[in-house]
Amino acid sequence: MSEPEVLVERRGCAGFLTLNRPKALNALNLGMVRAMAAALDDWERDAGVTRVVVTGAGGRAFCAGGDIRLLYEQGRAGDDSAQLAFWREEYQLNRRIKHYSKPYVALVDGIVMGGGVGVSAHGARLIAGESFVFAMPEVGIGFFPDVGATYLLPRLPHRAGVYLALTGARAGASDAVALGLAQALVPSARMSELGVALEDRAPIDSVVSQFASPAPSSMLTAQNALIETCFGHSTPAQIIAALGEAARGGSAFAKAAQEAMLAKSPTSQAIALRQMQTGGSLSFDEAMILEFRIVSRICRGHDFYEGVRAVIVDKDNQPQWRPGAAEDVSTDAVAAYFAPLGETELAFETIRR
């Protein structure tokens, strides 16, 4: 018998969830989403559980995202109902975590990307290990920053969220602490020990403070002024041009950001920028409903399948985007991704306390 893909354990006063697909970097699938949701249901009714702690097995990753290869294969087979079942329940889980009645603490060491962000960043606490690597790289596969990124990223300071969404760039542990994505940095060697300590009823913050270390200076926030200036423009084409100007002025950071944007899907970047421009005024629930509208359409388009083919399947890293340039993406085409879905709109159960 193989091990469950999510280990569900009650230890002391804590409910522990361990994402347990280490060979797949703990990538999420529908069974894992349902296992997590069922555990949260049980523990919310259990007065003996005072907190939930979520971790990832294997040491390399907390969770590298959703199982994109599977979603790609489902779409290629014309089974968009299976795709949308995953995204619908994943987004409902993200919302459940955001509103959960008990502290939800994510101990995140290694890679956390895409769907992994959705099951970590929306809880009460995210504690980063030294090997923490955050990214929302979806524009590189013709997708878009989802799992609550519409709400999360626009609220980061100095337009750092816009930069992360449009470039797919990575942020380390010190960056995460500086931006407020993580509440503390704990040495990787002590993360397991922290998990054991959280089994007790002691206040979570006081437990974490016993293990936390000062975060080194953030390389990302050192670029605050440049990011705020370049990523404050209203279109991806304008941002690319501003980065080019800064690069010609000698900024290696701007040059790398421009090159990253030029390699990504122009349609995905236009969608992501509109998310960033509107998400700051949305509630979390409104952001998730908006994301389901987008995903319901992007999974029927060209760029998602071409991006996954080029990056994950064939690995030639030569995607042929349609359209191929930022200035060729029409405003009306982008707006269509955000239109209401009618009867298939994402819905949520009433939260009971």
Residue frames as qw, qx, qy, qz and C-alpha x, y, z in Angstrom:
[[0.000, 0.889, 0.458, 0.000, 0.00, 0.00, 0.00],
 [0.387, 0.416, -0.036, 0.822, 1.37, 3.41, -0.92],
 [0.189, -0.354, -0.486, 0.776, 1.25, 6.23, 1.60],
 [0.181, 0.847, 0.491, -0.099, -1.58, 8.78, 1.44],
 [0.450, 0.516, 0.148, 0.714, -0.82, 11.89, -0.59],
 [0.190, -0.669, 0.193, -0.692, -1.79, 13.99, 2.43],
 [0.471, -0.131, -0.778, 0.395, -0.86, 12.76, 5.88],
 [0.408, -0.633, -0.116, -0.647, -3.54, 13.77, 8.40],
 [0.577, -0.104, -0.681, 0.439, -2.51, 13.54, 12.04],
 [0.428, -0.836, -0.088, -0.331, -3.67, 14.80, 15.42],
 [0.664, 0.078, -0.449, 0.593, -0.63, 15.57, 17.60],
 [0.186, -0.225, -0.450, 0.844, -1.27, 17.20, 20.94],
 [0.248, 0.662, 0.448, -0.547, -3.62, 20.11, 20.41],
 [0.176, 0.570, -0.402, -0.695, -2.62, 20.52, 16.75],
 [0.838, 0.396, 0.367, -0.077, -3.97, 19.04, 13.56],
 [0.250, -0.554, 0.570, 0.553, -1.09, 18.34, 11.17],
 [0.786, 0.578, 0.177, -0.129, -1.39, 18.19, 7.40],
 [0.380, -0.521, 0.587, 0.489, 1.68, 16.98, 5.49],
 [0.683, 0.615, -0.163, -0.359, 1.65, 17.25, 1.71],
 [0.641, -0.369, 0.668, 0.079, 3.13, 13.90, 0.76],
 [0.834, 0.514, 0.177, 0.099, 4.07, 13.67, -2.92],
 [0.385, -0.747, 0.302, 0.449, 7.78, 14.45, -2.57],
 [0.553, 0.021, 0.622, 0.554, 8.76, 12.99, -5.95],
 [0.224, 0.688, 0.512, 0.463, 6.30, 15.42, -7.57],
 [0.190, 0.185, -0.229, 0.937, 7.46, 18.27, -5.29],
 [0.058, 0.390, 0.730, -0.558, 4.15, 17.86, -3.44],
 [0.192, -0.048, -0.404, -0.893, 2.13, 19.14, -6.41],
 [0.452, 0.162, 0.555, -0.680, -1.57, 19.35, -5.60],
 [0.203, -0.147, -0.812, -0.528, -4.25, 17.20, -7.18],
 [0.531, -0.408, -0.238, -0.703, -7.96, 16.96, -6.53],
 [0.780, -0.316, -0.536, 0.063, -7.63, 14.10, -4.05],
 [0.471, -0.042, -0.410, 0.780, -5.21, 16.14, -1.95],
 [0.184, -0.298, -0.025, -0.936, -7.50, 19.18, -2.02],
 [0.693, -0.395, -0.380, -0.467, -10.39, 17.03, -0.82],
 [0.731, -0.213, -0.540, 0.358, -8.32, 15.40, 1.93],
 [0.247, 0.081, -0.301, 0.917, -7.26, 18.79, 3.26],
 [0.390, -0.331, -0.161, -0.844, -10.81, 20.13, 3.13],
 [0.761, -0.358, -0.506, -0.190, -12.17, 17.09, 5.00],
 [0.601, -0.138, -0.502, 0.606, -9.53, 17.42, 7.73],
 [0.016, 0.181, -0.148, 0.972, -10.32, 21.11, 8.18],
 [0.594, -0.388, -0.352, -0.611, -14.00, 20.23, 8.53],
 [0.775, -0.308, -0.536, 0.133, -13.24, 17.64, 11.23],
 [0.505, -0.068, -0.391, 0.766, -10.84, 19.83, 13.19],
 [0.145, -0.371, -0.037, -0.917, -13.12, 22.86, 13.14],
 [0.709, -0.448, -0.291, -0.460, -15.67, 20.79, 15.09],
 [0.814, -0.179, -0.450, 0.322, -13.05, 19.33, 17.46],
 [0.298, -0.936, 0.038, -0.181, -12.58, 21.51, 20.54],
 [0.801, -0.462, 0.214, 0.314, -9.35, 19.67, 21.32],
 [0.633, 0.281, 0.272, 0.668, -7.71, 21.01, 18.18],
 [0.141, -0.846, -0.185, 0.480, -6.63, 24.61, 18.72],
 [0.108, 0.750, -0.399, -0.516, -4.50, 25.08, 15.59],
 [0.908, 0.364, 0.197, 0.057, -3.66, 23.51, 12.22],
 [0.258, -0.693, 0.527, 0.419, -0.07, 23.08, 11.03],
 [0.853, 0.503, 0.130, -0.055, 0.70, 22.31, 7.38],
 [0.324, -0.645, 0.588, 0.366, 4.07, 21.14, 6.05],
 [0.764, 0.519, -0.281, -0.260, 5.54, 19.47, 2.98],
 [0.895, -0.267, 0.331, 0.133, 7.39, 16.14, 2.86],
 [0.851, 0.403, 0.125, 0.313, 10.73, 15.46, 1.24],
 [0.547, -0.534, 0.064, 0.641, 12.82, 18.51, 2.06],
 [0.370, 0.112, 0.432, 0.815, 12.96, 20.01, -1.46],
 [0.177, -0.330, -0.346, -0.860, 9.56, 21.65, -1.66],
 [0.340, 0.164, 0.586, -0.717, 6.59, 22.64, 0.43],
 [0.580, 0.518, 0.624, -0.077, 4.45, 22.53, -2.73],
 [0.280, -0.185, 0.467, 0.818, 5.47, 23.42, -6.27],
 [0.372, 0.174, -0.198, -0.890, 1.90, 24.12, -7.39],
 [0.823, 0.192, 0.277, -0.456, -1.01, 22.29, -8.92],
 [0.631, -0.055, 0.718, 0.288, -0.47, 19.16, -11.00],
 [0.313, 0.637, -0.193, -0.678, -0.16, 21.12, -14.24],
 [0.062, 0.239, -0.882, -0.402, 0.79, 18.10, -16.35],
 [0.159, 0.351, 0.913, -0.132, -2.44, 16.36, -15.36],
 [0.269, 0.690, 0.327, -0.587, -4.51, 19.48, -16.05],
 [0.174, 0.534, -0.534, -0.632, -2.84, 19.82, -19.45],
 [0.003, 0.022, -0.969, -0.247, -3.63, 16.20, -20.32],
 [0.224, 0.517, 0.749, -0.349, -7.24, 16.59, -19.21],
 [0.274, 0.701, 0.024, -0.657, -7.63, 19.66, -21.39],
 [0.121, 0.395, -0.740, -0.530, -6.01, 18.00, -24.39],
 [0.038, 0.181, 0.980, 0.073, -8.50, 15.15, -23.98],
 [0.268, -0.407, -0.421, -0.765, -11.37, 17.64, -23.95],
 [0.530, -0.510, -0.664, 0.134, -12.19, 16.96, -20.31],
 [0.077, 0.466, -0.183, 0.862, -12.53, 20.55, -19.14],
 [0.673, -0.580, -0.196, -0.415, -15.11, 19.42, -16.57],
 [0.859, -0.270, -0.267, 0.343, -12.34, 17.55, -14.70],
 [0.422, 0.292, -0.149, 0.845, -10.07, 20.58, -14.93],
 [0.240, -0.549, -0.034, -0.800, -12.73, 22.91, -13.59],
 [0.796, -0.505, -0.317, -0.110, -13.65, 20.49, -10.79],
 [0.719, -0.106, -0.277, 0.629, -10.07, 20.76, -9.55],
 [0.200, 0.303, -0.070, 0.929, -9.89, 24.52, -9.79],
 [0.478, -0.595, -0.259, -0.592, -13.35, 25.00, -8.25],
 [0.815, -0.510, -0.271, 0.052, -12.52, 22.90, -5.20],
 [0.637, 0.041, -0.200, 0.743, -8.98, 24.27, -4.94],
 [0.010, 0.454, 0.011, 0.891, -10.30, 27.84, -4.86],
 [0.650, -0.599, -0.257, -0.392, -12.95, 26.86, -2.31],
 [0.824, -0.298, -0.283, 0.390, -10.15, 25.40, -0.16],
 [0.397, 0.262, -0.115, 0.872, -8.09, 28.59, -0.51],
 [0.309, -0.561, -0.106, -0.761, -11.08, 30.57, 0.70],
 [0.804, -0.488, -0.331, -0.079, -11.69, 28.12, 3.54],
 [0.705, -0.080, -0.273, 0.650, -8.10, 28.61, 4.73],
 [0.124, 0.420, -0.019, 0.899, -8.45, 32.39, 4.56],
 [0.498, -0.496, -0.045, -0.710, -11.55, 32.35, 6.77],
 [0.676, -0.136, -0.713, 0.123, -10.64, 29.38, 8.97],
 [0.505, -0.781, -0.118, -0.347, -11.80, 29.79, 12.56],
 [0.794, -0.541, 0.128, 0.244, -8.62, 28.39, 14.11],
 [0.046, -0.817, 0.463, 0.341, -5.01, 29.49, 13.49],
 [0.917, 0.359, 0.134, 0.106, -3.64, 27.88, 10.34],
 [0.284, -0.808, 0.438, 0.273, 0.15, 27.82, 10.39],
 [0.872, 0.479, -0.070, 0.073, 2.20, 26.94, 7.31],
 [0.542, -0.630, 0.447, 0.330, 5.79, 25.81, 7.89],
 [0.731, 0.679, 0.064, -0.024, 7.29, 26.42, 4.47],
 [0.388, -0.622, 0.546, 0.406, 10.80, 25.36, 3.53],
 [0.423, 0.054, 0.759, 0.493, 11.96, 24.88, -0.04],
 [0.033, -0.136, -0.524, -0.840, 9.85, 25.68, -3.09],
 [0.219, 0.556, 0.681, -0.424, 6.39, 27.21, -2.73],
 [0.048, 0.136, -0.458, -0.877, 4.79, 28.16, -6.02],
 [0.406, -0.171, -0.599, -0.669, 1.34, 28.47, -7.54],
 [0.701, -0.432, -0.450, -0.346, -1.09, 26.18, -5.74],
 [0.641, -0.175, -0.532, 0.525, 1.37, 25.86, -2.85],
 [0.046, 0.170, -0.175, 0.969, 0.95, 29.57, -2.21],
 [0.522, -0.361, -0.327, -0.700, -2.81, 29.06, -2.05],
 [0.808, -0.412, -0.417, -0.055, -2.53, 26.54, 0.81],
 [0.647, -0.174, -0.346, 0.657, 0.06, 28.51, 2.78],
 [0.226, 0.181, -0.047, 0.956, -0.07, 32.28, 2.33],
 [0.367, -0.494, -0.303, -0.728, -3.73, 32.83, 3.28],
 [0.671, -0.451, -0.572, 0.140, -3.56, 31.29, 6.75],
 [0.413, -0.905, -0.093, 0.032, -2.85, 33.01, 10.03],
 [0.351, -0.771, 0.464, 0.258, 0.94, 32.48, 9.85],
 [0.872, 0.449, -0.135, 0.139, 3.50, 31.54, 7.22],
 [0.526, -0.729, 0.393, 0.195, 6.89, 30.65, 8.69],
 [0.696, 0.661, -0.279, -0.024, 9.70, 30.50, 6.13],
 [0.862, -0.323, 0.205, 0.334, 12.72, 28.24, 6.35],
 [0.256, -0.650, 0.393, 0.597, 16.11, 29.25, 5.00],
 [0.287, -0.013, 0.794, 0.536, 15.51, 27.37, 1.74],
 [0.352, 0.673, 0.530, -0.377, 12.17, 29.09, 1.12],
 [0.130, -0.100, 0.521, 0.838, 11.67, 30.02, -2.56],
 [0.373, 0.594, 0.539, -0.467, 8.43, 31.78, -3.51],
 [0.002, -0.171, 0.520, 0.837, 7.19, 32.34, -7.05],
 [0.591, 0.524, 0.472, -0.392, 4.03, 32.79, -9.05],
 [0.220, -0.362, 0.638, 0.643, 5.47, 31.73, -12.44],
 [0.565, 0.445, 0.678, -0.151, 2.19, 31.14, -14.27],
 [0.415, 0.808, -0.059, -0.413, 2.66, 33.73, -17.03],
 [0.051, -0.563, 0.762, 0.316, 5.55, 31.58, -18.26],
 [0.216, 0.101, 0.960, 0.149, 3.17, 28.74, -19.15],
 [0.206, -0.252, -0.531, -0.782, 0.37, 30.85, -20.59],
 [0.385, -0.572, -0.717, 0.101, -1.63, 30.72, -17.36],
 [0.101, -0.738, 0.018, -0.667, -2.20, 33.46, -14.73],
 [0.130, 0.197, -0.727, 0.645, -1.46, 34.04, -11.03],
 [0.600, -0.430, -0.444, -0.508, -4.40, 32.38, -9.28],
 [0.648, -0.314, -0.635, 0.280, -5.13, 30.71, -5.89],
 [0.360, -0.846, -0.316, 0.236, -5.80, 34.13, -4.35],
 [0.537, -0.055, 0.123, 0.833, -2.95, 36.04, -5.98],
 [0.032, 0.665, 0.389, 0.637, -5.52, 38.61, -7.16],
 [0.494, -0.838, -0.186, -0.142, -5.99, 39.49, -3.50],
 [0.785, -0.466, 0.011, 0.408, -2.51, 38.81, -2.11],
 [0.650, 0.126, 0.179, 0.728, -0.08, 40.35, -4.60],
 [0.114, 0.744, 0.200, 0.627, -1.61, 43.84, -5.03],
 [0.531, -0.831, -0.090, -0.136, -1.31, 44.29, -1.26],
 [0.796, -0.183, -0.023, 0.577, 2.47, 43.87, -1.22],
 [0.137, -0.863, -0.013, 0.486, 4.39, 47.14, -0.84],
 [0.081, -0.654, 0.455, 0.598, 6.04, 49.12, -3.64],
 [0.751, 0.461, -0.184, -0.435, 4.27, 47.14, -6.41],
 [0.179, -0.430, 0.883, 0.051, 6.39, 44.11, -5.61],
 [0.620, 0.227, 0.717, -0.224, 3.36, 41.93, -6.32],
 [0.616, 0.728, 0.002, -0.301, 3.03, 43.38, -9.81],
 [0.144, 0.695, -0.692, -0.130, 6.70, 42.61, -10.43],
 [0.374, -0.188, 0.902, -0.108, 6.32, 39.03, -9.17],
 [0.667, 0.431, 0.520, -0.314, 3.13, 38.45, -11.20],
 [0.581, 0.771, -0.076, -0.250, 4.44, 39.76, -14.53],
 [0.227, 0.693, -0.682, -0.046, 7.97, 38.35, -14.43],
 [0.949, -0.110, -0.280, -0.091, 7.43, 35.07, -12.55],
 [0.303, 0.593, -0.585, 0.463, 10.56, 35.97, -10.56],
 [0.721, -0.308, -0.592, 0.186, 11.50, 34.22, -7.35],
 [0.244, -0.774, 0.248, -0.529, 11.64, 35.66, -3.84],
 [0.531, 0.122, -0.757, 0.360, 13.72, 34.20, -1.03],
 [0.487, -0.546, -0.632, 0.254, 13.05, 33.97, 2.69],
 [0.279, -0.341, -0.203, 0.875, 14.47, 37.41, 3.50],
 [0.132, -0.145, -0.404, -0.894, 12.38, 38.93, 0.71],
 [0.427, -0.475, -0.719, -0.274, 9.26, 37.20, 2.04],
 [0.421, -0.535, -0.509, 0.527, 9.78, 38.55, 5.55],
 [0.162, -0.207, 0.041, 0.964, 10.50, 42.06, 4.25],
 [0.244, -0.178, -0.516, -0.802, 7.36, 42.03, 2.07],
 [0.523, -0.097, 0.436, -0.726, 5.12, 40.55, 4.76],
 [0.742, 0.119, -0.540, -0.378, 4.55, 37.28, 2.88],
 [0.717, -0.139, -0.633, 0.254, 6.14, 35.44, 5.81],
 [0.445, -0.852, -0.056, -0.269, 5.87, 36.38, 9.47],
 [0.522, -0.713, 0.465, 0.056, 9.19, 34.88, 10.55],
 [0.649, 0.519, -0.556, -0.013, 12.29, 33.09, 9.30],
 [0.792, -0.466, 0.375, -0.126, 13.36, 29.89, 11.07],
 [0.009, -0.552, 0.800, 0.236, 16.57, 27.94, 10.30],
 [0.734, 0.148, -0.516, -0.415, 15.80, 24.89, 8.18],
 [0.417, 0.149, -0.853, 0.278, 17.43, 22.61, 10.74],
 [0.087, 0.072, 0.682, -0.723, 14.91, 23.74, 13.36],
 [0.495, -0.054, -0.304, -0.812, 11.68, 23.56, 11.37],
 [0.627, -0.192, -0.745, -0.125, 10.83, 20.04, 12.55],
 [0.325, -0.178, -0.649, 0.665, 11.52, 21.05, 16.14],
 [0.236, 0.022, 0.077, -0.968, 9.19, 24.03, 15.69],
 [0.594, -0.148, -0.566, -0.552, 6.48, 21.68, 14.48],
 [0.544, -0.236, -0.762, 0.259, 6.81, 19.59, 17.63],
 [0.129, -0.135, -0.434, 0.881, 6.67, 22.71, 19.82],
 [0.376, -0.064, -0.194, -0.904, 3.42, 23.78, 18.13],
 [0.499, -0.261, -0.813, -0.152, 1.75, 20.60, 19.41],
 [0.265, -0.324, -0.630, 0.654, 1.51, 22.32, 22.80],
 [0.007, -0.835, -0.548, -0.058, -1.09, 24.92, 23.77],
 [0.355, -0.502, -0.024, 0.789, 1.41, 27.74, 24.18],
 [0.361, 0.825, 0.119, -0.418, 0.60, 30.86, 22.12],
 [0.831, 0.433, 0.216, 0.275, 1.77, 30.40, 18.55],
 [0.302, 0.887, -0.157, 0.312, 3.71, 33.65, 18.30],
 [0.443, -0.761, 0.456, -0.132, 5.61, 33.00, 21.49],
 [0.892, -0.060, 0.420, 0.154, 6.56, 29.51, 20.25],
 [0.689, 0.643, 0.120, 0.311, 7.71, 30.83, 16.88],
 [0.000, 0.946, -0.248, 0.209, 9.75, 33.60, 18.51],
 [0.699, -0.550, 0.453, 0.059, 11.85, 30.96, 20.30],
 [0.799, 0.109, 0.490, 0.331, 12.97, 29.53, 16.94],
 [0.457, 0.866, 0.170, 0.109, 13.09, 32.60, 14.71],
 [0.616, -0.216, 0.143, 0.744, 16.28, 34.18, 13.41],
 [0.128, 0.737, -0.020, -0.663, 16.78, 37.71, 12.08],
 [0.751, 0.550, 0.342, 0.129, 16.23, 37.82, 8.32],
 [0.507, -0.158, 0.287, 0.797, 19.17, 38.95, 6.17],
 [0.188, 0.511, -0.065, -0.836, 18.75, 42.05, 4.04],
 [0.673, 0.497, 0.538, -0.102, 16.30, 41.59, 1.19],
 [0.348, -0.108, 0.534, 0.763, 17.77, 41.81, -2.30],
 [0.124, 0.590, 0.692, 0.399, 14.32, 42.46, -3.72],
 [0.161, -0.907, -0.365, 0.134, 13.30, 45.36, -1.50],
 [0.422, -0.463, 0.210, 0.751, 16.61, 47.02, -2.31],
 [0.163, 0.154, 0.603, 0.765, 14.98, 47.61, -5.72],
 [0.104, 0.626, 0.670, -0.385, 11.82, 49.19, -4.31],
 [0.129, 0.660, -0.025, -0.740, 12.15, 52.51, -6.12],
 [0.097, 0.272, -0.725, -0.625, 12.83, 50.96, -9.52],
 [0.021, 0.307, 0.948, 0.076, 10.02, 48.42, -9.15],
 [0.119, 0.660, 0.532, -0.517, 7.53, 51.06, -8.06],
 [0.154, 0.600, -0.238, -0.748, 8.43, 53.29, -11.00],
 [0.131, 0.223, -0.807, -0.531, 8.61, 50.70, -13.77],
 [0.101, -0.281, -0.951, -0.079, 5.68, 48.55, -12.68],
 [0.139, 0.497, 0.467, -0.718, 3.39, 51.51, -12.08],
 [0.209, 0.214, -0.473, -0.829, 2.59, 51.85, -15.77],
 [0.664, 0.170, 0.314, -0.657, -0.82, 50.89, -17.09],
 [0.901, 0.350, -0.117, -0.230, 0.09, 48.32, -19.77],
 [0.882, -0.231, 0.280, 0.300, 2.68, 45.52, -20.06],
 [0.644, 0.567, 0.129, 0.497, 4.16, 47.23, -23.14],
 [0.053, -0.907, 0.131, -0.396, 4.77, 50.41, -21.12],
 [0.735, -0.615, 0.285, 0.003, 6.35, 48.40, -18.30],
 [0.880, 0.119, 0.236, 0.394, 8.65, 46.60, -20.73],
 [0.407, 0.755, 0.027, 0.513, 9.67, 49.94, -22.23],
 [0.342, -0.876, 0.199, -0.275, 10.35, 51.45, -18.80],
 [0.861, -0.379, 0.293, 0.170, 12.48, 48.47, -17.84],
 [0.768, 0.410, 0.163, 0.465, 14.42, 48.82, -21.07],
 [0.115, 0.884, -0.092, 0.443, 15.14, 52.45, -20.31],
 [0.598, -0.733, 0.298, -0.127, 16.33, 51.56, -16.80],
 [0.925, -0.047, 0.255, 0.279, 18.47, 48.76, -18.23],
 [0.578, 0.639, 0.043, 0.506, 20.13, 51.16, -20.65],
 [0.183, -0.881, 0.198, -0.388, 20.86, 53.31, -17.62],
 [0.233, 0.502, -0.770, 0.318, 22.87, 50.48, -16.12],
 [0.644, -0.267, 0.473, -0.539, 20.35, 48.53, -14.03],
 [0.174, 0.190, -0.955, -0.148, 21.07, 44.80, -14.24],
 [0.274, 0.266, 0.800, -0.462, 17.90, 44.15, -12.25],
 [0.508, 0.553, 0.107, -0.652, 15.78, 45.99, -14.85],
 [0.350, 0.451, -0.702, -0.426, 17.49, 44.13, -17.69],
 [0.004, 0.014, -0.996, 0.093, 16.72, 40.76, -16.10],
 [0.361, 0.420, 0.613, -0.564, 13.10, 41.78, -15.44],
 [0.480, 0.559, -0.206, -0.644, 12.64, 42.97, -19.02],
 [0.267, 0.314, -0.870, -0.270, 14.10, 39.75, -20.44],
 [0.163, 0.152, 0.924, -0.311, 11.81, 37.73, -18.17],
 [0.458, 0.511, 0.354, -0.636, 8.74, 39.60, -19.38],
 [0.419, 0.535, -0.460, -0.571, 9.68, 39.27, -23.04],
 [0.137, 0.182, -0.967, -0.114, 9.82, 35.48, -22.67],
 [0.240, 0.250, 0.820, -0.456, 6.35, 35.15, -21.15],
 [0.164, 0.549, 0.765, 0.294, 2.86, 35.00, -22.65],
 [0.006, 0.163, 0.044, 0.986, 1.71, 38.53, -23.58],
 [0.520, -0.461, -0.461, -0.552, -1.92, 37.58, -23.02],
 [0.687, -0.421, -0.534, 0.259, -1.17, 36.13, -19.58],
 [0.378, -0.090, -0.242, 0.889, 0.75, 39.26, -18.62],
 [0.204, -0.315, -0.220, -0.900, -2.12, 41.50, -19.69],
 [0.658, -0.493, -0.511, -0.251, -4.52, 39.41, -17.61],
 [0.652, -0.303, -0.449, 0.530, -2.14, 39.46, -14.62],
 [0.188, 0.101, -0.107, 0.971, -1.69, 43.22, -14.78],
 [0.430, -0.431, -0.304, -0.732, -5.44, 43.76, -14.80],
 [0.721, -0.429, -0.536, 0.094, -5.68, 41.44, -11.79],
 [0.513, -0.164, -0.332, 0.774, -3.11, 43.57, -9.98],
 [0.018, -0.235, -0.096, -0.967, -4.89, 46.78, -10.93],
 [0.564, -0.412, -0.313, -0.643, -8.29, 45.64, -9.65],
 [0.699, -0.207, -0.671, 0.134, -7.44, 43.16, -6.88],
 [0.251, 0.082, -0.497, 0.827, -6.53, 45.72, -4.24],
 [0.391, -0.123, 0.112, -0.905, -10.16, 46.84, -4.01],
 [0.731, -0.121, -0.540, -0.398, -11.66, 43.33, -3.90],
 [0.707, -0.455, 0.431, -0.328, -12.52, 41.16, -0.92],
 [0.239, -0.339, 0.899, 0.140, -10.90, 37.73, -0.84],
 [0.558, 0.346, 0.739, -0.150, -14.15, 36.06, -1.91],
 [0.490, 0.805, 0.060, -0.329, -14.58, 38.48, -4.81],
 [0.052, 0.692, -0.663, -0.282, -10.99, 37.80, -5.91],
 [0.381, -0.098, 0.918, 0.048, -11.58, 34.04, -5.95],
 [0.576, 0.590, 0.514, -0.240, -14.79, 34.42, -7.97],
 [0.334, 0.844, -0.250, -0.338, -12.88, 36.57, -10.47],
 [0.134, -0.512, 0.823, 0.206, -10.11, 33.99, -10.76],
 [0.534, 0.189, 0.823, -0.053, -12.60, 31.24, -11.50],
 [0.538, 0.769, 0.169, -0.301, -13.98, 33.35, -14.35],
 [0.170, 0.775, -0.546, -0.269, -10.48, 33.68, -15.78],
 [0.295, -0.304, 0.902, 0.079, -9.51, 30.02, -15.39],
 [0.638, 0.395, 0.620, -0.232, -12.78, 28.88, -16.98],
 [0.562, 0.806, 0.006, -0.183, -11.70, 30.66, -20.15],
 [0.030, 0.770, -0.620, -0.146, -7.93, 30.38, -20.14],
 [0.534, -0.183, 0.826, 0.006, -8.17, 26.57, -20.01],
 [0.684, 0.534, 0.495, -0.030, -9.89, 26.71, -23.41],
 [0.264, 0.919, -0.182, -0.230, -7.35, 29.02, -25.03],
 [0.800, 0.511, -0.261, 0.179, -4.11, 28.51, -26.92],
 [0.162, 0.753, -0.504, 0.390, -1.34, 29.89, -24.71],
 [0.681, -0.476, 0.463, -0.308, -1.86, 27.58, -21.72],
 [0.967, 0.101, 0.232, 0.024, -1.39, 24.44, -23.78],
 [0.636, 0.671, -0.200, 0.323, 1.48, 25.92, -25.77],
 [0.136, -0.780, 0.467, -0.393, 3.22, 27.09, -22.59],
 [0.797, -0.345, 0.461, -0.184, 2.90, 23.75, -20.83],
 [0.921, 0.366, 0.057, 0.119, 4.05, 21.96, -23.97],
 [0.469, 0.744, -0.293, 0.374, 7.15, 24.13, -24.30],
 [0.174, -0.693, 0.518, -0.470, 8.13, 24.25, -20.62],
 [0.639, -0.311, 0.601, -0.366, 6.94, 20.96, -19.12],
 [0.918, 0.231, 0.289, -0.144, 6.16, 18.43, -21.88],
 [0.799, 0.533, -0.031, 0.277, 8.66, 18.95, -24.72],
 [0.581, -0.688, 0.056, 0.432, 10.94, 21.22, -22.66],
 [0.611, 0.404, 0.233, 0.640, 12.17, 23.10, -25.72],
 [0.244, -0.640, -0.241, 0.688, 11.41, 26.43, -23.99],
 [0.078, -0.063, 0.443, 0.891, 10.32, 27.89, -27.32],
 [0.268, 0.571, 0.718, -0.294, 6.62, 28.69, -26.87],
 [0.101, 0.243, 0.481, 0.837, 4.81, 30.30, -29.78],
 [0.090, 0.452, 0.575, -0.676, 2.44, 32.71, -28.09],
 [0.053, 0.460, 0.608, 0.645, -0.70, 34.06, -29.79],
 [0.478, 0.852, -0.118, 0.180, -0.42, 37.00, -30.04],
 [0.839, 0.051, -0.222, 0.495, 3.34, 37.18, -29.75],
 [0.318, 0.246, -0.198, 0.894, 3.83, 40.76, -28.53],
 [0.098, -0.431, -0.617, 0.651, 2.40, 42.83, -25.69],
 [0.178, 0.325, -0.058, -0.927, 1.19, 45.61, -27.96],
 [0.349, -0.009, -0.722, -0.598, -0.90, 43.13, -29.96],
 [0.163, -0.357, -0.885, 0.252, -3.09, 42.06, -27.02],
 [0.174, -0.510, -0.320, -0.779, -6.40, 43.90, -27.27],
 [0.218, -0.175, 0.516, -0.810, -8.14, 45.43, -24.27],
 [0.760, -0.026, -0.075, -0.645, -11.42, 43.80, -25.26],
 [0.761, 0.138, -0.634, -0.019, -9.81, 40.36, -25.45],
 [0.244, 0.159, -0.726, 0.623, -8.48, 40.74, -21.91],
 [0.430, -0.125, 0.282, -0.849, -11.79, 42.07, -20.57],
 [0.775, -0.013, -0.425, -0.467, -13.56, 38.97, -21.87],
 [0.531, 0.077, -0.790, 0.297, -11.64, 36.78, -19.40],
 [0.036, 0.006, -0.589, 0.807, -13.11, 38.76, -16.50],
 [0.493, -0.186, -0.268, -0.806, -16.78, 38.69, -17.55],
 [0.606, -0.171, 0.567, -0.532, -19.35, 36.96, -15.28],
 [0.044, 0.133, -0.964, -0.228, -20.05, 33.27, -15.88],
 [0.639, -0.183, -0.290, -0.689, -23.74, 33.21, -15.03],
 [0.895, -0.312, -0.065, -0.313, -24.94, 29.87, -13.67],
 [0.903, 0.070, -0.288, 0.312, -21.42, 28.38, -13.49],
 [0.008, -0.803, 0.320, -0.503, -20.03, 31.17, -11.28],
 [0.455, 0.089, -0.759, 0.457, -17.90, 30.00, -8.33],
 [0.555, -0.637, -0.149, -0.513, -20.03, 29.73, -5.17],
 [0.207, 0.306, -0.753, 0.544, -19.14, 29.32, -1.51],
 [0.513, -0.511, -0.690, 0.028, -20.85, 27.72, 1.45],
 [0.299, -0.850, 0.011, -0.434, -21.90, 30.01, 4.27],
 [0.398, 0.297, -0.672, 0.549, -19.24, 30.23, 6.97],
 [0.664, -0.631, -0.290, -0.277, -20.63, 29.14, 10.34],
 [0.177, 0.506, -0.606, 0.588, -18.93, 29.99, 13.59]]
